[in-house]
Amino acid sequence: MSERSKAKRSKPISPPPHSSTAFLTQAHTLTLTQNLVFTMARKSLLLKQTLATILVILVVYALISTFLSPANSSSSSKLEATLPFSFANSAAAINEFSRELELSRDNPEKLPGESAPPVKIYLYDLPRRFTHGVVEHHSIARGGRPVDDVTLLKYPGHQHMAEWYLFSDLMRPDSERIGSPVVRVLDPDEADLFYVSFFSSLSLIVNPIRASGSSQDQGQVLYSDEETQEALLEWLEEQEYWKRNNGRDHVIIAQDPNALYKVIDRIKNSILLVSDFGRLRPDQASLVKDVILPYSHRINTFNGDVGVGNRKTLLFFMGARYRKEGGKIRDLLFQVLEKEGDVIIRHGTQSRENRRAASQGMHTSKFCLNPAGDTPSACRLFDSIVSLCIPVIISDSIELPFEDVIDYTKIGIFVDSTSALKPGFLVSMLRAVTTKRLLQFQKELKEVKHYFQYEERNGTVNEIWHQVSQKLPLVKLMINREKRLVKRELTEPECSCLCSNESGVVTTLNPLRLL
């Protein structure tokens, strides 16, 4: 091979003159593109952050406007109109979701937002005699005159008014009952439960101890509670839906311990709404089948904040000193406590003046004494709760309402009767309670007092219906079970008649919990 050829082969091959320039141009273009994309992404991120910041500012402004300026509703409503949601509705939704989340813990198969359908309840259209007619007789017995429209008469106030509040609730339109655990149906074939709205507690007290008017007038308006009870059962036992399941799917209120006493054995299959089991046998009523109701408090609710500065009295009680049965302990407590300097314990009966005095006393006392009455429960307990006066409960057989949602040891002090009657024991224990513990009790009372206020929209009535709705699975079980059982006579209550636990250990609250 010639030298020229070798030189030609060994000479490196150069790219075309324009290829280097093109490569640099492409690299520059790629760099510009990347910079542009990065810049746009950064601007997008900044825009999102800016929008998020603006939204947070608007939310904070709305909250400040809502909580610090509640009277200025026009400005907050204008702000809500400019936003894609309502703060009030959102807060309600969050609270509802939280409640459902809590409930879902008990039922893992139920997801939050998946609410159980309300129980369907049918309100019997009772003859007037058993509802507004009772109100009319009560009025006439106290000097009132018959009226053309008895529905216009006001139901009289007393401590067993749950029958009126439940009846009134079911009479309200559906639009006013949103969120209730039960829904009223007009077709009995659609109903899960049937409500019998007889004013049984009012019927018991229609005839006053001293009737007004002349003896001739009294003879004309003579009212018999026993006859009315009998007439109710005669009417009820003729109803198709009562006969279908022997009344097991019926709800009957008998809040006064003596209400419906004459016919109680004929309605014992039903869900009974009662104050306690003091005068009911284990085969007539039980915690499993029935619902314990709170009394209607008869004194003014304390609307102030927690604190002990204005509560100078250690322990307060005002009520009847002499009672029957378990209430005999009251006289003994009077003897033990009436000489204590920081204790107010007075005999008093139901009157407007005494209720005002009781309100004042409970609102200015740290503790309120709650001994048994003629039966284990008494109205005074619920007066104490709405007064934020820490109840001291001395009633060994008491049953309490809504214990599945309320821990009463957080709101009150329970003392067994034997310990309470030891001289000096009760006051020494109460004086040892620290201020910190007093405030804890009061805070808990404030949290739960709505459960004992019948007038509140989400108060006692809704919780009663919630308790009733929880009985439905048992009702269905008992109805189906009864279909297969052979009828037999039993000397002892069967398993369907479960009563409250009577084997508990009698104890007084651990003093360490009061510190």
C-alpha positions in Angstrom: 0.0 0.0 0.0 1.4 3.5 -0.9 2.2 6.1 1.8 -0.5 8.3 0.4 -3.1 5.6 0.9 -1.9 4.9 4.5 -2.1 8.5 5.3 -5.6 8.8 3.9 -6.8 5.8 5.9 -5.2 7.0 9.2 -6.6 10.5 8.9 -9.6 10.9 11.3 -13.0 11.5 9.8 -14.4 14.9 10.7 -18.1 15.5 11.0 -19.7 17.8 8.6 -19.1 21.5 9.4 -22.8 22.1 10.3 -23.3 19.1 12.7 -21.6 20.7 15.8 -23.7 23.8 15.5 -26.9 21.7 15.3 -26.0 19.7 18.4 -25.4 22.9 20.4 -28.7 24.3 19.2 -30.6 21.2 20.2 -29.0 21.2 23.7 -29.9 24.8 24.2 -33.4 24.2 23.1 -33.8 21.3 25.5 -32.4 23.5 28.3 -34.9 26.2 27.5 -37.8 23.8 27.5 -36.8 22.3 30.8 -36.5 25.8 32.3 -39.9 26.6 31.0 -41.5 23.5 32.4 -39.8 24.0 35.7 -41.0 27.7 35.8 -44.6 26.7 35.0 -44.6 23.9 37.6 -43.2 26.4 40.2 -45.9 29.0 39.3 -48.6 26.3 39.6 -47.3 25.3 43.0 -47.2 28.9 44.1 -50.7 29.4 42.8 -52.0 26.4 44.8 -50.2 27.5 47.9 -51.7 31.0 47.5 -55.2 29.6 47.0 -54.8 27.4 50.0 -53.6 30.3 52.1 -56.6 32.4 51.0 -59.0 29.6 51.9 -57.4 29.2 55.3 -57.7 32.9 55.9 -61.4 32.9 54.9 -62.1 29.9 57.2 -60.3 31.6 60.1 -62.2 34.8 59.4 -65.5 33.0 59.3 -64.9 31.2 62.6 -63.8 34.4 64.3 -66.9 36.2 63.0 -69.1 33.3 64.1 -67.8 32.8 67.6 -66.8 36.4 68.5 -69.6 38.2 66.9 -72.7 36.0 67.1 -75.1 38.9 66.9 -73.8 40.1 63.6 -75.4 37.4 61.5 -75.6 39.4 58.3 -71.9 39.6 57.7 -71.3 35.9 58.4 -74.2 35.0 56.1 -72.7 37.1 53.3 -69.4 35.3 53.8 -71.0 31.9 53.6 -72.7 32.9 50.4 -69.3 33.5 48.8 -67.8 30.2 49.8 -68.6 26.7 48.3 -69.9 25.4 51.7 -71.7 26.4 54.8 -69.6 26.4 58.0 -72.6 25.7 60.2 -73.5 22.7 58.1 -69.9 21.5 57.9 -69.5 21.7 61.7 -72.8 19.7 62.1 -71.6 17.2 59.5 -68.3 16.8 61.3 -70.0 16.2 64.6 -72.4 13.7 63.1 -69.5 11.9 61.4 -67.6 11.8 64.7 -70.7 10.3 66.4 -71.1 7.7 63.7 -67.4 6.9 63.9 -67.8 6.3 67.6 -70.8 4.1 67.1 -69.0 2.2 64.4 -66.5 1.0 67.0 -69.2 -1.0 68.6 -70.4 -2.3 65.2 -67.4 -2.8 63.0 -69.6 -3.8 60.0 -71.2 -0.4 60.0 -69.2 2.3 58.3 -69.4 6.0 59.3 -72.0 7.8 57.3 -74.1 4.6 57.1 -76.8 5.5 59.7 -79.3 2.9 60.9 -82.8 3.6 59.8 -85.1 5.0 62.5 -87.5 2.7 64.2 -91.1 3.0 62.9 -93.6 3.8 65.5 -97.4 4.0 65.3 -99.2 6.4 67.6 -102.6 5.0 68.6 -105.5 7.3 68.0 -106.9 6.8 71.5 -110.3 7.9 72.5 -110.2 11.5 73.9 -111.0 10.1 77.3 -107.5 8.8 77.7 -105.5 11.8 76.6 -106.9 15.4 76.5 -110.0 14.2 78.5 -107.7 13.5 81.5 -106.4 17.1 81.2 -110.0 18.4 81.2 -111.0 16.4 84.3 -107.9 17.6 86.1 -108.9 21.2 85.3 -112.5 20.7 86.3 -111.5 19.1 89.6 -109.7 22.4 90.4 -112.5 24.7 89.5 -112.1 24.9 85.7 -115.0 24.9 83.2 -115.6 22.4 80.4 -114.4 23.7 77.1 -115.4 22.9 73.5 -111.9 22.1 72.3 -110.0 20.1 75.0 -106.9 20.1 72.9 -106.4 23.8 73.8 -106.2 23.0 77.5 -102.7 23.2 78.9 -101.2 20.0 80.4 -100.5 20.8 84.1 -96.9 20.8 85.3 -95.8 18.0 87.6 -92.8 15.7 88.1 -94.1 12.9 85.8 -94.6 14.8 82.6 -92.7 12.5 80.3 -96.1 11.2 79.0 -96.9 14.7 77.7 -93.5 15.4 76.1 -93.5 12.0 74.2 -97.1 12.5 73.0 -96.3 16.1 71.9 -93.2 15.0 70.1 -95.0 12.3 68.0 -97.7 14.9 67.1 -95.1 17.2 65.6 -94.7 17.3 61.8 -91.8 15.2 60.4 -90.0 18.3 59.4 -89.6 19.2 63.1 -88.5 15.6 64.1 -85.4 15.2 61.8 -82.7 13.2 63.6 -85.2 11.5 66.0 -84.4 7.8 66.6 -88.0 7.0 65.8 -90.2 8.0 62.9 -94.0 8.1 63.2 -95.9 6.1 60.6 -99.6 6.4 59.9 -100.1 2.9 58.6 -100.0 0.4 61.5 -98.9 -2.4 59.1 -95.6 -0.5 58.6 -94.9 -0.1 62.3 -92.2 -1.8 64.3 -93.6 -0.5 67.6 -97.0 0.9 68.8 -97.2 3.7 71.3 -100.1 3.9 73.8 -100.3 7.6 74.8 -102.6 7.3 77.9 -101.8 10.0 80.4 -101.5 7.5 83.2 -99.6 9.6 85.7 -101.9 12.6 85.4 -104.9 10.3 85.7 -103.6 9.2 89.1 -103.7 12.8 90.4 -106.8 14.1 88.8 -108.7 14.2 92.1 -106.9 16.6 94.4 -106.6 15.9 98.1 -109.1 18.8 98.7 -111.3 19.3 95.7 -112.5 22.8 95.0 -116.1 23.8 94.6 -119.3 22.6 96.2 -120.0 19.0 97.0 -122.6 19.0 94.3 -120.0 20.1 91.7 -117.6 17.4 93.0 -120.3 14.7 92.5 -120.8 15.8 88.9 -117.1 15.6 87.9 -116.2 12.6 90.0 -113.3 10.9 88.2 -112.1 7.3 88.8 -108.5 6.5 87.8 -109.2 2.8 88.3 -112.2 2.8 86.0 -110.2 4.7 83.4 -107.4 2.1 83.6 -109.9 -0.7 83.1 -111.5 1.1 80.2 -108.2 1.6 78.5 -107.3 -2.1 78.6 -110.8 -3.1 77.4 -110.2 -0.9 74.4 -106.6 -2.0 73.8 -107.3 -5.7 74.0 -109.8 -5.3 71.2 -107.1 -3.9 68.9 -105.9 -6.2 66.1 -102.2 -5.2 66.6 -102.3 -5.8 70.4 -103.8 -9.3 70.0 -101.3 -10.2 67.3 -98.3 -10.3 69.6 -99.9 -10.1 73.1 -98.8 -6.5 73.3 -95.0 -7.3 73.2 -94.4 -4.6 70.5 -96.3 -1.9 72.4 -94.8 0.9 74.4 -96.7 2.1 77.5 -95.7 4.8 79.8 -96.4 4.5 83.6 -93.9 7.0 85.0 -95.5 7.5 88.4 -94.7 4.4 90.5 -98.4 3.9 91.1 -99.6 4.5 87.5 -101.6 1.7 85.9 -101.2 -0.4 89.1 -104.6 -2.0 88.7 -103.8 -3.4 85.2 -100.1 -3.8 85.3 -100.2 -7.6 85.0 -102.2 -7.2 81.7 -99.5 -5.0 80.2 -96.3 -6.6 81.6 -95.4 -8.0 78.1 -95.1 -4.5 76.7 -92.1 -2.1 76.9 -92.8 -0.1 80.0 -91.5 3.4 80.5 -91.1 3.8 84.3 -89.2 5.8 86.9 -88.0 2.8 88.8 -88.9 -0.8 89.8 -89.8 0.0 93.4 -93.4 -1.2 93.1 -93.0 -3.7 90.3 -92.3 -7.4 90.6 -89.4 -9.0 88.7 -91.9 -10.8 86.4 -93.5 -7.4 85.6 -90.6 -5.2 84.7 -86.8 -5.4 84.1 -83.9 -3.4 82.8 -83.7 -5.7 79.8 -87.3 -5.2 78.7 -88.1 -1.7 79.9 -86.8 1.8 80.0 -86.0 4.0 83.1 -87.1 7.6 82.7 -85.8 10.7 84.4 -88.4 12.8 86.3 -89.2 16.3 85.0 -87.1 18.6 87.0 -89.2 21.1 88.9 -86.7 23.9 89.6 -84.9 26.4 87.4 -81.9 25.2 85.4 -78.6 26.7 86.5 -77.2 28.5 83.5 -74.0 29.8 85.0 -70.5 28.3 84.6 -68.7 25.8 86.9 -67.2 27.2 90.1 -67.5 27.0 93.9 -67.1 30.7 94.7 -70.8 31.3 95.1 -71.6 27.9 96.6 -71.1 28.5 100.3 -73.3 25.7 101.6 -71.7 22.3 101.8 -74.9 20.1 101.6 -78.5 21.1 100.8 -81.8 19.2 101.1 -85.3 20.5 101.0 -88.2 18.0 100.8 -90.6 15.9 102.8 -89.0 14.5 105.9 -91.4 11.6 106.5 -91.8 9.1 103.7 -92.9 5.4 103.5 -90.9 2.3 102.8 -87.3 3.1 101.7 -87.9 6.8 102.3 -87.9 6.3 106.1 -84.2 7.0 106.0 -85.0 10.7 105.5 -86.0 11.2 109.1 -82.9 9.5 110.3 -80.7 11.7 108.0 -82.5 14.7 109.4 -81.4 13.7 112.9 -77.8 13.1 111.9 -77.4 16.3 109.8 -79.7 19.1 111.1 -77.1 20.4 113.6 -74.2 20.7 111.2 -73.3 24.3 110.6 -72.6 24.2 106.8 -75.6 21.9 106.0 -79.1 23.1 105.1 -81.7 20.4 105.6 -85.4 21.5 105.6 -88.8 19.9 105.5 -90.9 21.2 102.6 -93.7 20.1 100.3 -94.4 20.9 96.7 -95.4 24.5 96.2 -94.3 27.4 94.0 -92.7 29.2 97.0 -90.8 26.1 98.0 -89.6 25.5 94.5 -88.1 29.0 94.4 -86.4 28.3 97.7 -85.1 25.0 96.5 -83.7 26.6 93.3 -81.9 29.2 95.4 -80.5 26.5 97.7 -79.3 24.1 95.0 -77.7 26.9 93.0 -75.7 28.0 96.0 -74.6 24.6 97.4 -71.7 22.3 96.5 -73.6 19.0 97.2 -77.3 18.1 97.2 -78.6 15.3 99.3 -80.7 12.7 97.4 -82.2 10.0 99.7 -84.8 7.5 98.6 -88.4 8.6 98.5 -91.4 6.2 98.8 -89.6 4.3 96.0 -85.9 4.3 95.3 -85.9 7.3 93.0 -87.0 10.9 93.5 -87.3 14.0 91.4 -84.7 15.8 93.5 -81.8 13.9 91.8 -82.7 15.5 88.5 -83.2 18.9 90.1 -79.6 18.6 91.4 -78.1 17.7 88.1 -79.6 20.7 86.2 -78.4 22.9 89.1 -74.8 21.6 88.8 -75.2 20.7 92.5 -73.3 17.4 93.0 -75.8 14.8 94.0 -75.1 12.6 97.0 -77.2 9.6 96.4 -78.3 7.5 99.4 -80.7 4.9 97.9 -79.3 1.3 97.8 -81.8 0.0 95.2 -82.0 2.9 92.8 -82.0 2.4 89.1 -80.9 5.3 86.9 -81.9 6.4 83.4 -79.5 6.2 80.3 -76.7 4.4 82.1 -75.4 3.1 78.8 -74.3 6.7 77.9 -73.9 8.2 81.4 -71.4 7.1 84.1 -73.1 8.4 87.2 -70.0 7.9 89.3 -68.5 10.9 87.4 -71.4 13.2 88.3 -72.4 12.1 91.8 -71.4 10.4 95.0 -73.0 7.2 96.1 -73.2 6.3 99.8 -74.7 3.2 101.2 -77.4 3.8 103.8 -75.5 2.2 106.7 -72.5 4.4 106.3 -74.6 7.5 105.7 -76.3 7.2 109.1 -73.0 7.1 111.1 -72.7 10.4 112.9 -70.1 12.6 111.2 -69.3 10.2 108.4 -71.1 12.0 105.5 -70.0 15.6 106.3 -66.4 14.5 106.9 -66.3 12.8 103.6 -67.8 15.8 101.7 -65.6 18.3 103.5 -62.5 16.3 102.3 -63.4 16.7 98.6 -60.9 19.0 97.0 -61.8 22.0 94.9 -60.2 20.4 91.9 -62.5 17.4 92.3 -65.5 19.6 92.8 -64.9 21.3 89.5 -64.4 18.0 87.7 -67.8 16.9 89.0 -69.4 20.1 87.9 -67.9 19.9 84.4 -69.3 16.4 84.0 -72.7 17.6 85.2 -72.7 20.4 82.7 -71.8 17.9 79.9 -74.7 15.6 80.6 -77.5 17.9 81.9 -79.1 18.1 78.5 -80.1 14.4 78.9 -82.4 15.6 81.7 -84.1 18.6 80.0 -87.3 17.6 78.3 -87.7 20.9 76.6 -84.4 20.7 74.7 -84.6 19.7 71.1 -81.9 17.1 71.4 -82.6 16.4 75.1 -84.5 13.9 77.2 -87.2 13.0 74.6 -84.7 12.0 71.9 -82.7 9.9 74.4 -85.9 8.1 75.6 -86.8 7.2 72.0 -83.2 6.0 71.5 -83.6 3.7 74.5 -86.9 2.5 73.2 -85.5 1.8 69.7 -82.8 -0.4 71.3 -85.5 -2.7 72.6 -86.7 -3.7 69.2 -84.3 -6.7 68.6 -85.4 -8.2 71.9 -89.1 -7.6 71.0 -88.6 -9.4 67.7 -86.7 -12.3 69.5 -89.5 -12.7 72.1 -92.3 -12.6 69.5 -90.6 -15.3 67.4 -89.7 -17.3 70.5 -93.2 -17.2 71.8 -94.6 -18.8 68.6 -92.8 -22.1 69.3 -93.1 -22.3 73.1 -95.6 -24.7 74.7 -97.8 -22.9 77.1 -96.9 -23.8 80.7 -97.3 -22.6 84.2 -94.1 -21.5 85.9 -93.4 -21.0 89.6 -90.2 -19.0 88.9 -89.6 -16.3 86.3 -88.3 -17.7 83.0 -85.2 -16.4 81.2 -87.3 -13.8 79.3 -87.9 -12.1 82.6 -84.5 -10.7 83.5 -84.5 -8.2 86.3 -81.8 -5.9 87.7 -78.8 -7.2 89.6 -79.7 -7.5 93.2 -76.4 -9.2 94.2 -74.1 -6.2 94.1 -71.6 -5.5 96.8 -72.7 -2.6 99.1 -69.9 -0.1 99.0 -69.4 3.6 99.5 -67.3 5.6 97.0 -63.6 5.2 97.4 -62.4 8.4 99.3 -59.4 8.5 97.0 -61.6 9.4 94.1 -62.7 12.6 95.9 -59.2 14.1 96.0 
